[in-house]
Amino acid sequence: MKRIAFYGGSFDPPHDGHLTIARKLIELFTLDEFVFIPAFHAPHKKNKKPTSAFHRFAMLTLATSDKPKMRVSKIELDAPEKPYTYETQTKLKRRFADTEIFFVIGADSWAEIDTWREWERVLTLTNIIVVTRPGSEIAFAHITEKIEKRIIDLRKENEGQKTKDQQIYITDAVNLDISSTEIRRKIRASENHWDKLVPRAVANYIEKYEIYI
């Protein structure tokens, strides 16, 4: 059975931290593919307007073009009227019926997961991988006991263990703290070295089309 991870987010811009997450999780979970899903507009970030979906999709395709196991999906860009994660998961389960699906979220998303539409459903439709950030605390007080029983903390347990489907994995496999917000701030402030935090092709695209200025 194929194993595919899907990673949703704004990716505004995509940076080396995103690619490192993909690379590490491909190795850790023996994935056949790692798919980035740029959001048309994250419904839980209604007060934050992202860069156009066109630019974010283009940057992601440039960032992954030379990485055989990584690709970019337009599943949310093609259906902006259905932005919720559980809707995307349901589509993916239909489209990849014979595949073990993992859905990747970051520590920030985990901290606010109970504010998401149908959040308990999100945590049970597919396997979930929660990627921590350096220095971040992963709390469990905001989730139900039923959900907590499905958690496998790979920071403490044998990373090679095999379990049944639909688990929630907590991993600190990626020890990078790179923020899209900080990259945008550096560009607007004309600070040096922001281009070292993103793939060269993405930096060239940002400069050519004067994004974030």
N, C-alpha and C positions, 0 to 999 in steps of 0.2 A: 504494500500500500504506500502510495506517495505521501510525503509529509511536506506541507506548505505552510509557511508563516505569512501572515498579512499584518502590515504595520500602517495604521492610519494616523493622519496628522496633517498639520498645515504645511510643514516643510518649507518655511518662509524665512530664510532659504534652507535647502538641504545642506547639511554640513558633514564634516568627517566623523562626528559622533554618530550620526544616523547610519553611515556606512559601516562603522565599527560594530555597531549593534547588529547589523545584518550579518556581517562576517562571523562574529562570535557565536551568534545563535545558530547559524548554518552548521557550524562545527559542533556546538554543544548538543543540539537536538537532532543532528544528522538529517538536516532538511534537504529536500530536493530543490526547493525554490524559496526565495524570500521576495515577497511582493509589497512594494510601497503603494499605499492608497492615499493620494492627496485629497483632502476634503475640499469641497466647493466652498463651504463656510461652516466651521465647527458650530453646531447649534448651542453648545454650552459656553461659547465665547461671542455672544451676540453683540457685545459692545466693542469688539475688536475686529476691524475690517482688514482682512488679509490682502496681500498682493494678489493680482489677478490669477485665476486658476490657470490661465494659459502660460504665464511666466513660470509658475511653480511646477507645472507639469513638464515644461521644457527643461528647467534646471534639473529635475529628477532624472529625466531621460539621459541628459548629458552625464550626470553623476554615475549612472549605472551602465552606460553603454558598453563598457569594456569588462563587465562583470557577468559571466555566463549564468550564474544562479540567481541574479537579481533582476527584477523587472518592475515596471510601473503599470498600475491598473487605472483605468478611467471610470471604474464602476460608480464612484460617487460623483464624479464630474458630469457623467452622462445622465444622472438623475438627481439634480440639485433639490428637487421637491421632496426627496426622501433622504434626509441627511443623517438619520439616527443610526448608531452603530448596530443595534439589533436588526435593523432592516438590511444593512449591508451583510451581516453575518448570515442571515436567512438566505439571501441571494447566493452567497458563496457556498453554503451547504447544498443548495440545489444544483449549482453549477459544477461543484466538485464532490459529487456524491460518494465516490470511492476513494476519498482522500482524507487523511488525518489533518485537520485544520488547527492551526495555532493562531491566536490573535494577540498581537504585541501591544502593550501599553507602557507608558513611562511612570515613574514614581509620582509625578504631579497629577497624572490622570487617575492613578489609584487613590490618591488622597481625596479626590473629589468624585469618586465613582458613584457614590450614592446620590449625586445630583443629576446623573445621566438618566435619560428616558429609558424606562424598563431595565434598570441597572442590574437587577438580579437575573433577569433573562440574559443579559449580555454575558454575565459570568458563568452561565450554564450551557449556552448554545454551542460553544466551542472550547477547546483548551485555551487558557489565557497565560501569557508570559508577561510578568511584571519586571521591568528592568529598572533597577535602582540607580540612583546617582550618588557620587561620592559625598559622604557626610549626611545623606538623607536618611530619615527614619521612616520605616514602613510600619504604619499603625494598622490595627485590626478592629478597633473599637467601633468603627462606623459600619461594619458589615455584620450580617446575621451569623448565628452559630452554624446554621446549615451550610452557608458559604464557606465559613472558616474551616470546616472539616475537610474541604476539598483542597486546601492549600498544602503545597509541598515546597518547603523553603530550601532551595538548593544551596543557600549560603551555609547551611548547617548539616545537610544530609548528603548522602552519596549521590553525586551527579550522574552516575551511571545507572541508577535504579530504574526499573521499568514499572509503570503503573497503568491502570486502566485509563480509558479516554476521559476527556472533559475535566481535567485538573487545572488548578491555578498554580503556576510555578513562579517562585520569587528568585531572581538571580542577580548577583552583583558581578557577572562576568565581564561587564564593560565598566572600566574605571576611568571614564572621561566625563568632564563636566563642561560641555560646550553648549551654548545657548543661542538659538536663532535670534532671540530678542537682543542679546548682547552684540551679536554680529551686526544687526541692523543699526544699533546705536553707534557702533564704531564707524560704520560707513557714513552715517549722517554727520558724525563729528569729525570726519576726515582723519581718523586715527590710522596709524600704520599697522600692518601685519594682520588685519582681518582676513586677508586673502589666504593666509596660512591655515585657516580654520575650515576652508571649503575646498573641494576638488578644483584643480586648475581650470577646467572647462567651465565650472560654475562661476568662478571669479571673473573669467573673461566675459561671460554672458552678462553678469551684473554690471561690469564696467561698460560694455558695449551699449547696453540698453538703459544705462543710468538708473537702475532700480535702487530704491531705498534712499535716493538723494533728495 
